[in-house]
Amino acid sequence: MSKRKGNPNYFSGYSSDLTDKVQVMIAEGKLAEYLYKKYPDSHQISNSKALYSYTHSLKKEFLRQSAPLSKVIYDDKIDVIHNALGLHTFISRVQGSKLKAKKEIRIATVFKQAPEPFLRMIVVHELAHIREKEHNKAFYQLCQHMEPDYHQLEFDLRVYLTYLDSQGNKT
């Protein structure tokens, strides 16, 4: 996911055509209006228990054969410590003669207030790491399988984060 250090460039790799349009919207004060028109609704997934249920339902729908998730939580330390928006961890431990694996997903607390499609996109992103560890072609194909608008949502999330930063919000 995008790096979150200092004044982040959420649009590295995107054409200057697109980034210039975002800068114009910021300068004209129209970025909030653009985002609100496109994503008017908030969500009710405000705690880690609800986030676990939400994530589990997506996993059940698209990744039935994958190992269960041990934990899914909102984590207010992700941004500061890891410079990320979501994390997936795989912990293997030997218990007796068996190897036990725990899979955890941690989502930045900025997604408590973000529009639901952005939350879905980041959850899909972290779930895809269960099958594909690297950001490769198979990874993004899996993301698009779970969320057909994945790439548009990723771009719009970058616009949203740029908006928050332009308003002085700590994301």
N, C-alpha and C positions, 0 to 999 in steps of 0.2 A: 504494500500500500504506500501511500505517499509519505514522505519524510516530513517531520513537523518541527524543524529546528530553526530558530531565528525567524526570518521572513521567508517562508517556504515558497518554492515555485511549484505550484500544483499542476502546472501545464507543460512541464518539460516533456518533449516528445510530440506535443500537439503543434499544429500549424500556427504561424503567427496571425493568419486570418482569423482563426477562432479566438485566440488570446486577445487580439486587438478589439474584437467585438465585446468581450467581457470587460476590458479596460474602459471602453466607451460607456458601457452600461453603468460601471462604477462612477465614472466622472459625471454622468448625467443623473445619477441617483435612481436608476431604474432597475438595478439588480434585484432588490427585494421584491419589486412588483413582478418581475420575470419569474422568480422562484415561487412566489405565492400563487401565481396563476397556474403554474405547472404542477405544484405540489401543495394544494390548499389544506390538506387534512393532516392532523397530528395523529399519533397512535397512543394506545393505552398500555404499552409494554414498558412500564416504568420501574420494574424491579427485576432482580435476577431470577426469581421464580417464574415470572411471566416470560422472561427472555429464554429461559431453559425450555419451557413449553413451546414457544414459538420456533426455536431452533430445532427442537426434537421433531416437531411436525414436518418441517422442511426435510430433515434428515430421513424421516420415515417415508416420505413421499419419493425422494430421489436417491437415497443411499441406504436402502434397506439392508443390504448385505454387509455394510460396514460395521465395525465394532461400535459398541455403545459409547456415548459421551458420559464422562464422569462428572463434568461440571461445565456450566455455561453461566457466566456472570458479567455484569457491568463492572468495569474496573477503572476507577478514577486515577490510577497511577500509570496506566498504559502510555498516555501521551507524554508525560514528563520523563519517564524512565526509558521507554523503548522507542520513542519517536514513531509511533504507529497508531493505527485506528482500531486494529483488532489483532489478536494473537491466537495462535493455536499451539498447544504444547502436547507432546507425546512423552510420557514418562513410563519407563519400563523398570519393573522391580522383580526380583526373585522372591517368591513366597513358597518356601518348602522346595519342592522339586519342579514347581511351575513358574513360568515367566508371566507376570501380570502386566498389562499395559493400560495406562490411563490416558484418556484423551480429554483435553480441556480447551474450551474456547473462552476468550476474554474479549469483551467489546468495550471500546472507549465510552465513557459516560456522555460524551457529546451526542450520542445517538438516542439518548433518552428524550431529547427535545427535537431531534431531526425528524423530517417527514418519514413515514413508514417505508417508502420505497428505498430510501438510503439505508435504513436499518436492514432491510431485506438484502440489499446488495452486499453489505459488509458481512452479514451472516452467511450468505451464499459463498462469498469469497473464502471465508474461514472454513466452511464445510468442504469446499472443493479441495482444500489442503489435506483432508483425510485420505483422499485417493491420490492426489498429485502433490508432491512436496514442492516442486519447482513451479515458477510462473512460466510455463511452456505452452505450446499449442494445445495439448490435451487438457491442461488446466483451464484455459479460457473457453474451450469447447464445453467442458463440464459446467463452468459458470453460466454459459449461455443456455445450456440444457435446463438448468434449474431456474434461470431468470433470463428469458429471451431478450430483454432490454438491458442486459448487464452493461454493455459498453456505454450506452447513453446515460445510464444511471451513474456509472463511474465518472463520466465527464461532468454531469450535473452536480454530483457530490463535490467535485473539485471546485465548481462554481460556488456552491453553498459554503464550502470552507473558506474560499476567497472572500465571500461576502462577510462571514463571521469575523475574519481577520481585519477586513476593512472597517468594521464597526468597533474594533478593539476588543472583541470577545475572545476570551482564552478558550480555545477548543482543545 
